Amino acid sequence: MRVGTRQAGMPRILVSAVLLCVALAGASAAPIVRSPPSPPRAKPPPSPPKGRPPPSPTKSRSPPLKSGEVPPSPKPPRPPPSPYKLVPKPAASPPPPAPSADVTGRITVKDVHRGEGAYIWSLLLPSGNALRLLQGQPLAVSGELVQAGARVALECEFTADRTACVRVTRVRINRLAAVVPATDIVIKALTIVTSLTGSCTRAGARLADVQRAMTPYADFFKSCSYGAMTFDTAGSKVIAAAVPCSASILACNEEAIAAAADRAARTQLGDDAVDQFTHTSFVLPTGLVNRCGWVGLAELPGYRTWFTPDNDGFFHKGTYMQEIVHNFGIYHGWRNGIEYNDASTSMGEGKACPSAPELWRLGWAKPVAELNAAGLPEGQSLQFSLPPTYLSSKNMLKIKPEWLGDSYSKNVYVALRVARGGDSDLLPEFREKINVHEVNQRIDSSFTAAGDPKVSIIATIADGGSLDLKAYRLMLRFTDLRGDKTLATVRVCRYRSKATECKDADTPDPSPFDDNPPPADYRWPPPGEADYAPPPPYEGGWWTLEDYWWTSEESDD
């Protein structure tokens, strides 16, 4: 039955009514407070229009695998994009530009004795300091290579220590390189013997030994040049200079050595006195030869030289002559294509006077005859008399084989060498023999031509011997050497195909003595006409009066 249930719900209705009445009664007594209206409910954003979903990527169907074929590895899934934003690293600041400036000076070059083309190019400043040109021989704005000896202005991009130019630009030639005369020269030499002080103390050569060597060196030059180049022994000076140790000097930077030594010399002697010398030599401290790689160094041309303090450097008369002669523009002697290998001359490995082509280029000697196609008829053997080079300044044959046409590239020199006078230290290989040299004819034909003429010894001929120079179509015969070794008879012939074409021609023999044949006991220089000092001793002892002459005034010394 549901009756009980219905009755039970009645009181709940009554209670609600009573509560409503009470509420209404209370409302009439209290003011009504209105609550602020609720903000309108924001409309939900419209749903994006339903678009067509992108098509699923089409799965490519792999071709069926062949028998034994390995299926390809699946590609790895691409990593999800990084939630971090990559910020590029800021670019490094560019380095500050290297300091540069316009400088002026004289271009110099030094052969460092390390093979063909091994040169140090520098700009010698008016202050006496030098800047190395690390790019080598500079190129002028005109497009020509600047030759050593030229005066220039250029823009130098300096190294950090400002001792060298990393790069040079705007090179302007103010004065072209001039021919350096080597005759009528009086050398007033300043020789600075250096030692090191400070953290790397090193001794130098003994000052007395250096001073003692200068006198025979002066005699050597006077003899080899026939008096054309002499030393002012009274005006020359040898001083000692202790210079501070530095990394550059220990690295054998020759310009660092020169700058330090020059400052020390000016402190000792004064600027005016130092500037009076024509040539300056720097004798290095001991212990640097291995680092340097050379025993002598010189400007080519110029007025400065450097020597190691040993028997291969300053105390080797061949080394001393070679470096000083470099200052006058003469290059090394060659043999078999090897630079420095001619032992018949101080310009190579020897201790004798320069060879015939070197004497000619210095202006110290001249030919008995110059022969070309017109002066040397084909098939005719012409006879010439040659004194030894130590005896007379007119002493050689110069042959220009122009008959070779386009193949003419070298001149040939023929000369007699005897171990006397300035040639007292001539090696046995070259003594009492005709020495034959070849030389680049383009440079040899012009005193103003720049570059190495590559003076090369190609042969020697003993008394009674002959030499067929097929490359020049020349036959040379050494027919006679006078008993006192003061005159050689030589025959020269050019041929077309074979040396057998040559026939002795009955022609007058050009005399090396200006058509005045010397007496049988002729010596040069005649007694009383020259004041040559006796030469230094050779291996066999001192020369006797029969071998060398000097004035009575010097004999009293």
Stockholm file with secondary structure:
# STOCKHOLM 1.0

chainA/1-557         MRVGTRQAGMPRILVSAVLLCVALAGASAAPIVRSPPSPPRAKPPPSPPKGRPPPSPTKSRSPPLKSGEVPPSPKPPRPPPSPYKLVPKPAASPPPPAPSADVTGRITVKDVHRGEGAYIWSLLLPSGNALRLLQGQPLAVSGELVQAGARVALECEFTADRTACVRVTRVRINRLAAVVPATDIVIKALTIVTSLTGSCTRAGARLADVQRAMTPYADFFKSCSYGAMTFDTAGSKVIAAAVPCSASILACNEEAIAAAADRAARTQLGDDAVDQFTHTSFVLPTGLVNRCGWVGLAELPGYRTWFTPDNDGFFHKGTYMQEIVHNFGIYHGWRNGIEYNDASTSMGEGKACPSAPELWRLGWAKPVAELNAAGLPEGQSLQFSLPPTYLSSKNMLKIKPEWLGDSYSKNVYVALRVARGGDSDLLPEFREKINVHEVNQRIDSSFTAAGDPKVSIIATIADGGSLDLKAYRLMLRFTDLRGDKTLATVRVCRYRSKATECKDADTPDPSPFDDNPPPADYRWPPPGEADYAPPPPYEGGWWTLEDYWWTSEESDD
#=GR chainA/1-557 SS CCHHHHHHTHHHHHHHHHHHHHHHHHHHHSCCCCCCCCCCCCCCCCCCCCCCCCCCCCCCCCCCCCTTCCCCCCCCCCCCCCSSCCCCCCCCCCCCCCCEEEEEEEEEEEECSSSTTCEEEEEECTTSCEEEETTCSCBCTTSCBCCTTCEEEEEEEECTTSSEEEEEEEEEEEECCCCCCCSSEEECEEEEEEEEESTTCBCCCCHHHHHHHHHHHHHHHHHHTTTSEEECTTTCEEEEEEEECCHHHHTTCHHHHHHHHHHHHHHHHCHHHHHTCSEEEEECCTTCHHHHCCSEEEBSSSSEEEECSSTTTTTCHHHHHHHHHHTTTCCCCEETTEETCCTTSTTTTCSSCCCHHHHHHHTSCEEEEEECTTTSCBTEEEEEEECBTTTCSEEEEEECCGGGGGGCCEEEEEEEECSSGGGTTCCGGGTTEEEEEEEEHHHHTCTTCCSCCCCEEEEEECTTCEEEEGGGTEEEEEEEECTTSSCEEEEEEECSSCGGGCEECCCCCCCTTTTCCCCTTCCSSCTTSCCCCCCCCBTTBCCCTTTCCCCHHHHTC
#=GC SS_cons         CCHHHHHHTHHHHHHHHHHHHHHHHHHHHSCCCCCCCCCCCCCCCCCCCCCCCCCCCCCCCCCCCCTTCCCCCCCCCCCCCCSSCCCCCCCCCCCCCCCEEEEEEEEEEEECSSSTTCEEEEEECTTSCEEEETTCSCBCTTSCBCCTTCEEEEEEEECTTSSEEEEEEEEEEEECCCCCCCSSEEECEEEEEEEEESTTCBCCCCHHHHHHHHHHHHHHHHHHTTTSEEECTTTCEEEEEEEECCHHHHTTCHHHHHHHHHHHHHHHHCHHHHHTCSEEEEECCTTCHHHHCCSEEEBSSSSEEEECSSTTTTTCHHHHHHHHHHTTTCCCCEETTEETCCTTSTTTTCSSCCCHHHHHHHTSCEEEEEECTTTSCBTEEEEEEECBTTTCSEEEEEECCGGGGGGCCEEEEEEEECSSGGGTTCCGGGTTEEEEEEEEHHHHTCTTCCSCCCCEEEEEECTTCEEEEGGGTEEEEEEEECTTSSCEEEEEEECSSCGGGCEECCCCCCCTTTTCCCCTTCCSSCTTSCCCCCCCCBTTBCCCTTTCCCCHHHHTC
//
